[in-house]
Amino acid sequence: MELLAAAADRGARGLKLYPPMGFLPTDAIVDQLYEFCSARGLPVLFHTGPSVPTLHANNAQPSHLDGVARRFPELRIIKGHCGHEWWESVAVAV
C-alpha cells in the first residue's frame, strides 16, 4: 500500500494487476488496492487471457472481474487484451 500511495503521489495514473501470478481478482488480499484506487479515481488494468504455462492462467478469466465490479462499483476496471480467447464472456458482460 505504501508503494502504491507513493507512486500515486508522484503521478501514477493507474495500477496493473497480473492475476496469473497466483491470486484471483476476487481475493480479499487485493481489496485495499481496489479501495485506494477507487478513492483516488485510478483505473485498475487486469491482465485477462492466457499466460505462460507455468502460471495460473485460469486466474485471468474475465468473469472473475464481475465480483470485483459488484463489490467496488466506483472502481474503473480495464480488461486487458479483452479476455483474448475468452473474449465472448467480455462481450456478454458489456
N, C-alpha and C positions, 0 to 999 in steps of 0.2 A: 504494500500500500504506500509505503514511504517513497519508493522508487516511482510509482505511478504519479503520486502527488507532485514530486519534484519535476518529473517530465512535463506534466500539465502546466505547472507554474512557469516552466521555461518555454512553453508554446506548443507542446504536443497537441495534435488535433484529433486524436483518437487512439484506440487500442486494438491490436490484433491478437486474437487467441487462436491457438492451434490444438484443438481437441485430440487429434491423433497421438499427441504426446502422452496421453494416459488419463484424461478426465472427460467427463460428459459436460456439455454446456449447462445441464441442469443440476450439477453437483453444487452443494451448498458452499463449498470452499471458494467458489468464484463469485458468490453473491455480493461480497464487499466491493469487488471490482465493478459489478453492474450498478450498485448503488452510487458509487463515486462517479462513474461515467454519466449516469442518468442525471445526477445533481448538477454536473458541470456541462451538460449538453454535448458530451463527447460520444461519437458513434463507436460501436464495437464491431470490428470486422472479424468474422469467423471463417476459418478455412472450412469449406464444405466440399465434399467429393473425395475421391480416392487419395491414398497416401502411399508411402513406401511400405512394402510387405511386412517389415519388422515392427511397424507401429500399429496403433488401434484405429484402422480406417473406419470401422463402423461408428466410432465416436463422432465422425464428421458428417453423419447423415443430417440433411437439413431439417428433418422432422424433429430433431432434438431441440431446435430453437423455438418451437411452438410453446413449450413450457416456460422458456425464458421470457418470451413476449407476453405471456399471460401474467407472470409474476412481476414483471417490470414493464408496464405498458408505456411508460415515457422513454424507455431506452431505445435509442436508434440502433437498429440491427442491420448489418450488411452481411449478406450470404455470399462470401467469396466464391468465385467460379460457378456461381448459380447452381451449386449442387452437382455439377458435372454429370456423371451417369445417373444421378438421382434428380435430374432437372424437373421431371414431371411432378414430383412432390412439391417443388418450389412453385411451379406454375399453379398448382391447385391452391396453395396457401395464399397466393397473391390474389 
